[in-house]
Amino acid sequence: MKNLHENFGKTLARLLGECPRPSSARMESGINRVWERLHSEIVDAPAEIVSEPLAVRTNWRPRVGFVDGTAMAGGSVVTLLAAFVRNLLHGSSSTDE
C-alpha cells in the first residue's frame, strides 16, 4: 500500500508541475480578450435578445488568495478521499481489536 501512496503522490506532483502559473500579463491579456468577446456579442445581438443593458466590468483582477485557497481545498479533498479509500480497502485498525 505504501508503494501505491508514493506513486499517487509522485503522479499528483507531476501533473501539478505540468501546469505552471501564468504570468500576470498573460492573465490580463486573457481576461481582456474574454471581455472584448462578451462585449462584441452584446453589441451585435438583436434588440429582442438583449432586453436590459449590461454593464461590463473591466477592472476585475483574480484574487491570489482565492486561487491558493481553492488549490489547498482541492488537495485536502484528494487527501481525505485517499484516506477514505484506503480504509475501505484495508479496514480501520479499530475494528481489528
N, C-alpha and C positions, 0 to 999 in steps of 0.2 A: 504494500500500500504506500510505503514511503516513496518508492520509485514513481508511482502514479502522481503523487503530490508534487514531487520535484519536476516531473515532466510538465504538469499543469502550470506550475509557476514559471518555468522556462518558456513555455508556449505563450502564456499571457504577457510576459515581459517582451518577447519578440514581437508579438502583434502590436502592443502599445508603442514599441520603439519604431515601428514602421510608419507611424502617423505622427511626424514631428509637428510641433505647434507652429502655425503660420505666423509670419511677421505681422505687425500692426498695420503696415502699409498694404499688405495683401488683403487683410481682413477689411480694411476701409474700402479698398477697391471693390471687393466682392459685395459689400453692403451697398455701396453706391450703385453698382450695376443692378442689383435687385430692386432698389427704389426707383431707378430710371425705368426699368421694365414695367413695374407696377404702375407708375405714373403714366407711361405711354398707353397702357391698356385702359386706364381710366379715361384718358383724354380721347382715345379712339373709339370707345364704346358708344353704342347708340344711346340716346337720351332715355329711352324706356328702361334700359338695364340699370343705368346709374340714376337712382331715384333721389339720393341725397349726396351733397358734396362731401368729399372725403379729404380731410387734412392729412397730408403726407408728412410725417415727422422724419426729418433728415439728420437730426443730431443724435441718433441712437448710437450708443457705444456698448460693446459687450462687457459684461462685468466679470473680471478675472475671478473674484471670489465665488461667483455663481458657478462658473465653469469648473473651478477646482473643487467646489463642494459637490457638484454633480459627479465628478470623477471619483471622489472619495466615497460617495454613497454607492456608486456602482461597484467599486472594489469591495465595499462592505457586504453588499448583496451577494457577490460572487463568493466571497469567503464563507459567509453563512450557508449558502447553498452547498458548497463543497463539504462543509462540516455535517450538514444535514444528510447529504447523500452517503457520506462515509459512515455515519451512524446507522442509516438504514441498511447498508450492505453488511456491516460487521456487528451491528447491535451495540448498545452502550455498555460500559463496564459496570454500571449499577444494576443491570438486570442479571449479571452473571453471579452475583452474591446471593 
